[in-house]
Amino acid sequence: MLSAETLTIALTALLADAAFGWPDRLYRRISHPVVWIGRLIAALDTRWNRGGRRILRGGLAVLVVVVAAVLPAWALTVLLRPLPGSGVLLGLLAWPLVASRSLHDHVAAVAQPLTAGNIAGAKQAVAMIVGRDLSDDPAPIARAALESLAENTSDGITAPVLWAAIGGLPGIAAYKAINTLDSMIGHRSPRHLLFGRIAARLDDVVNLPASRLTGLLFVAAAWSAQAWRVMRRDARHHRSPNAGWPEAAMAGALGIRLSGPRSYHGVSTPEPWLNAAARDPGPQDLLRGLTLYRRSMALLALGLLVALAA
């Protein structure tokens, strides 16, 4: 059962990040916890991703990184718990592990030039959040940004907030370590196919509840039966066991199609469409997607408040 302390941690982290993001001044002074985790992962990748038994070595790397993230979080929890307002204090420590403000700002940076007809500016901005090849057509640019918005709402906000509500500061630290491992070594490149296998599978598991919850938040924020139908019908068609849920819900809510074929470094991948019969998204749909995102995050905060008051 969720405790008042862990719910307070989750709510504080979500609200603090929505209000302030991660200020540049703080980043210049102390960098960011995800960067710290990334440096450890990179060092282990360099040292251990060689020779035989790479799956085992990768699993050991996962264990080291998760323990390195959880131990200080647990120690800080023990240290601060006796203090008045400990839930808020721990929530402020969890704050940089939620990315609600930065996600909104990155997608808004695509929407602004795209709606103004500045295709070059929009392509430059979307290249900061996706790695696929893009033409000068506004539709694939809007589609890429909306897919990133949907998927990262789950990975970057709902999941860390959920794990904070479940496990407090250690819970969100463990999740962020696993998610960063997946982003750095959990892909199917020749170098990481074996070494990152456990990281990728573990990330799928820990993101499973948040992906479904994010889809439901999009459905509720849109108040759309179509979003519900598309999510239930198409989510499992996605190449990812989790990303399809928020993406399908967003596609249904906005009346557009998402996912589908795309190209990476000149190599095409024939991904299935979500909401295939609908139209391609345009610049205005990107603005509508951001509105849906803000409403969904407000619902998430409201849900935490209700659970805290219960």
JONOR-V886929 format. One line per field, one symbol per residue. burial: + if it has 16 or more other ideal C-beta (glycine too) atoms within 10 Angstrom, else -. A space follows every 50 residues. Layout:
burial->???
This chain:
burial->-+--++++++++++++++--++----------++--++-++--++--++- ---+--+++-++-+++-+++--++-++--+-----++++++-++++++++ +-++-++++++++++---+--++-++--++---+---+++++++++++++ ++++++++++++++++++++++++++++++++-+++-----+-+++++++ -+++-++-++++++++++++++-+-+++-++--++--+---+++++++++ ++++++++++-+----------+++--+--+++-++++++-++-+++--+ +-++---+--
